[in-house]
Amino acid sequence: MEFNSDDSTSLKNIRAKKSIETPNFIKYTNHGLQPHILPDIEKKFPKPDIEQVYIEHFLDRDVPCFADYKEGIHKFLGVEDTETAIFFDILDPTSNKRSYSKPSNSYLTAETGGGLRKISPELYSQLIKNLSPEMYVSLADYLFMTADEAVKGKKIAKSIERSINWFDKCVKESEGSAVFVPLMGSVVPEARAKFVNLLQQRRFDGVVLIDYSTQIGLAQQLDLAKPSLISIPSTIPRYLLGFSAPDEVIIAIRNGIDIFLSTYPYAVTEQGFASIYSFPANLENKEPLVDRPFNPSLNLWESSMSDDFSPISKSCECYTCQKHTRAYINHLLNTQEMLATVLLQIHNLHVYDEFYKNIRKSIKDMSFNELSEHFLTKYNSRFASNSEGTNAAIGSQFSFNESLLFDPRNPSPTTKEKIKRFDLS
């Protein structure tokens, strides 16, 4: 991986020699498939792109089904498009409430439908070697505990030591794939700086900012990252997990983050909502704010949608808006048709992609700072400069909080039974 040195940089895939401009996002998958997106529709999305594949999704038994498959992950998943890069990771970041398990020098524990599974650096290296993903996140000893628990004893020091050892083992056995390394050290700045110092002697292609347990906010996460990032060259991609809402993306970009994960549009879809935000906000009018803030999403469950025969957005060029109406999607939701989430996900991913595309354009023409503040204010973000309690917990009065309601392990509004006539109790 490498970056260009201009303001809107590009992420280059070593093997395919494709370039992806940043800031940008990586597509979230479940068992290697994009949720609600059909293959024929997926081919119509902008290319090149990157899909994240999580090993723990395939650990229904101790050894995943593709452990000895030697024809590559693309063929295994049926991804024939040579412009799609596959990015391996161990743990799904949307499942952030994990059970505590005793740390081990030999493996990381993953929670699966088949119970707790052990992922050793040897197993992970074998998977990377056999399946040849373009990129992967190195195995790291994540601390599944609160910040107060993590700082006790030598937990963080041992976590750093294990993570470096596992990194070395993975790199040794998996040449040819670009490696991203999680920045360890938990909530202790000195420990984070120490970890980066150990990395300086090693080759890596990107860094990952991730927290699986302490549940800290974005501002604190970015502050904690500073001791880690200060020694990382600006040409190294910086990938943030756990924060993907549009207002969070804007704040993170201001702080030097390049890559995000597309969990936000998935969360919006699972609520039965449609994204109607845009960047810049209110393209036709940049006058001072005298009216109420914009609503970034549309609730397709509302009864008023049942006779609304307009598209979700008249200006949107996605398949859903060109072919279908709000009333039709409302009908699909209320009759529990799978097509409802298919159409919503097509639209929400398109809006998310346009959001990044316009951010990159604003960075190039030097208007990002002005337009981003306007966006945060118009959509009533908790990060807007005129909002009180910016560092406080998210309240329902602020926008872009769909991710807070989302946990892929639990039924969402689009998967729960909604029609009373099906209630046989």
Secondary structure, DSSP 8 states (H G I E B T S, - for coil): ----SSSS-EEE-TTT--EEESSEEEB--BTTB-TT--HHHHTTS-SSEEEEEEGGGG-SSSS-TTTT--S-HHHHHT---TTEEEEEESS-TT----------SS-EEEEETTEEEEE-HHHHHHHHHHH--SEEE-------S-HHHHTSTTHHHHHHHHHHHHHHHHHHH-TTSEEEEE---TT-HHHHHHHHHHHTTS--SEEEE--SSS---HHHHHHHHHHHHTTS-TTS-EEE-S--SHHHHHHHHHTT--EEETHHHHHHHHTTEEE---SSSSTT--S---S----SEEETTSGGGGG--S-S-TT--SHHHHH--HHHHHHHHHTT-THHHHHHHHHHHHHHHHHHHHHHHHHHTT-HHHHHHHHHHHTT-TTSTT-S-TTS---TTSS--GGGG--TTS--TTTS---GGG---
